């Protein structure tokens, strides 16, 4: 804030307090809200929501990776009778014990908690952003 004046934290806090005390309470002029809304209404640019933080193609890639990982885990867990090039390649990859992983109470509680918290966050964000909900 006051790097050019080389103030330490205490002096900067004092300067900021003095600024607030000298400004006091300043009320907005009459009709400022209507003037701002009129200016927005007459602007040429349409007001659009901000773009998504994570684009759709990233979600699609993550979903494809999750499907591929799930298919791999189930393919490794099931025994194969014929030995072809794909089966030989799969035997070189590490094996995961799906039955013990899916029966672990720690994994199930963690996954359930994560799903519940993400669902609750989504619901609360949608409620906050919905213009029809009164707060």
N, C-alpha and C positions, 0 to 999 in steps of 0.2 A: 504494500500500500504506500508506504513512505520510504521506499528504498533510496530515492534521491536525497532525502533529508537525513538518512542514516539514523533513524529512530530505533531504539530497542523496543521490545514488546510492551513494556509499561508505558513508555512515552507515546507509542502509537495508539495504545488504548486510551490514554488521556486526550490525545488529539481527536480521536474519533468521538469520544464523549462530548468534548467541547463543540464539535461540529453539530452533533445532534441537539445539544442544548441551545445553540444559536439558531438553529433552523426552527425549532419549536414545532407546534402542530400547524400544518398548512392544509387548509381545506381546498378541495378541487372546486373549480369554478362551476357555476350553474350550467346545466345542460351539456356537460362534457361527455356524458355517456351517450346521449343521442347524437352528438357530433361525431363521435368515434364510430358508432354503428352506421351512420349515414356514409361516412368515408369508406367503411368496409363494404357497404352495399353497392357503392358506385365504383369500386375497384374493378379493373379489367381482368385481374387474375382470379381464377376460381380457387377457393380455399380447399385444399386437398389434405387428407390425413398423411402423416409421415409414412414412408415406406417401412416395410417390416425389417426388424433388426436382423433376423436370419432369413435369407431368401428361400423361396420354395424349392429351388433345385438342391439346396443343402439338405432340406428335410427329406426330399426324395432319395438323395444319395444315402443318408443315414438309414432310411427305411429299407433300402435295397441291401445295405450292409447288414442290417439286423436280420433280414430274411435269409441272406446268404449264410450268416453265422449260425442261425437256427438250423438251416438245412444241413450244414456241415456237422453240427453237433449230433443231430439225429442220424445222419449217415454213418458217422463213426460209431455210434452206440449200437447200431443194428449190425449183426453179423452177415456177411455176404458169402454166398456159396461159390459163385463164379469168381475167378481171379482174372481181372482184366487190367488194363493200364490205369484206369481211374482207381480201382480198388488198391492196386499196388502203391499208387501215389498217396492214397488216404492212409495206408498202413504206416507210412513214414512220418505222418503228422502226429503231434501229441494227442492222447486220448483223455477225455474228460468224463469222469463218472457221473452221468446224468442222474441216475437213480438216487445217489447219495446227495447230489447237489440240490435236487428238487424236493427232497424230503427233509432238508435241513431247516429247522425252525428259524434260525438266524437269517437265512436267505429269504425265507417266505415273509417274515416280519419286516425285514428291510425293504423288500420289493413292495409289499402292501403299504407300508408307511410312505414310501416315495410316491406311489401312485396316488394315495389319498392326499398328500400335501400338494402335489402338482395339480390335481383336480380342484382342490380348494383354492389354490392360487389363481387358476384360470377362471373359476366362477367369480371370485372377488374382483378380479381385474375387469371382467365383462360387466359386472354390476357397476363398477366405478365409472366405466367408460360409456355405459348406456345412458343416453340423454332422457329416456322416459322414466328412469328410476329416480324417485325423490330421495334426497339425502337428509 
